[in-house]
Amino acid sequence: MDHIVVTSRRRGAGPEDIALSREGLGRRVVARCQNIQTAMRAVAASDLVLTIADNFARRENTWFDNQIVAAPFDTPRVDAFLYWHANSDVDPANRWLRDMIRRGVADQGIAPEAPDPVDHAPVISRSPRP
């Protein structure tokens, strides 16, 4: 099976490839793209295989009729971090954007909703203050 991968990297292994290599397995990636919907469209129009998080697959598949199958191995957790310059801590527009990102991530079940670390205990990593 040929695979398509969603990544911003031009080459190199992704989390799925690392998990496969731990099992002594591998895959042949023949295409890369930066957008899940683009990859889902490519899968719908071909015999390519795409490995993405279940919640993304189910949400994005509403536009396509791709078959969704559980991965045959435990997938690693992928941590995501939100960074910003300390000068932006109290900027209203920047705080609004951080809040929207946190809510969007929480709404997708990717991570628990976190309060803004400026007002509460740090939950999301950011650049250290000088």
N, C-alpha and C positions, 0 to 999 in steps of 0.2 A: 504494500500500500504506500502510495505517495502522500506526503503530508504538506499542509500549508501551516505557517506559523504566524501569529500576530505578535509583532515586536517592533521596537524602534531601532533595534540593532541590525546592522547589515550582515553580520555573521556571528557564529558562536552558539554555544549550547544555551538552551533555556531551562527553566526549572523542570519541565517535563523530561527533557533529555537527561538531566542529572538523575532524576528518579528512575528512568529506564536503565541507565548505566549501572545503578546500584543493584539492579536485578539481572545484570549481564545482558541487557537488551539494548536495542537502538532503533532508530527510524531513519527514513530517507526524507529529508525536507527538500522539496523541489520548488517551493514558492514562499515568499515572505511578504507581509503587508503590515501596515500600521493601524488598520481599522478592523474591528470585529465584524461589522456588517459587510465590508468588502470580502473578508475571508468567508463568511457565511454564504454570500452570493457565489463565490468561486466554488465552494463545496456543492451548492445546489446545482451548478451547471457542469459538474465534473464528477470524477470518482475520487477526489481528494478527501483526506481526513484532516479534521481540525480538532485539536485538544485545547479546550478552554474551561474555565470554571463553570460548574453546573448552573449557577444562578444567571450567568451571562448567556449561556447556551439556551436556556429555557426562555429568557426574556427576548433575546434577539431572534430566536427561531419562530416567533409569531409571524414574521414576514416571509419565512421560508418553510419548506416542508422537509427539512433535513432530519435524518434519524439521529436521536440522541441516545448514546450508550455509555454506561459507566466505565471509567478507566479500569483496566485490569490490575491496577496497583494503587497503593496509597500515594496520593499526591502531596508534595511538600507544601507547607504554609508559605505564602509569599507576603512579606511585610511591606507596607507602603508608608512613606513618611511625607509630611507636609512641612516644607521649609520656607522661611521668609526672613528678611533682614530685620534686625532688632528695631531699626528706625520705623518699621511699619507696624509695630505692636499696637499702637493706638490709632492708626489711620482708619477712619470709619469704613472706607471702601474696601480696604484690605481685610479688616475684621469681618465685614459682610461676606466677602468672597470665601474666606476660611470657613465661616459658618455654613455657607451653602455647600461647600465641598464635604464638610463633615456630615451634614444632614443627608446629602446624596449618597454618600458611602454607607451611612447607617440605614437608610431606606432600602438599600440593595442587600442588606444582611451581610455586608462584607466585614464590618467592624462595628463595635458598639458606638453609639453617639457619644462624643467626647466634648466636654466643655472647653471653652477657649482657655488655653494655658496661661494667658495673661492674667485672668481673674481667678484661676483655680490651680490646683496641683498639676504639674506638667503631665500630659497624657500623650501628646504628639510631639515628636522631636522637632526642634527648630534650631536655627543658628544661635550659638551662645552670645550672650551680651558681652560687649567689650569691657 
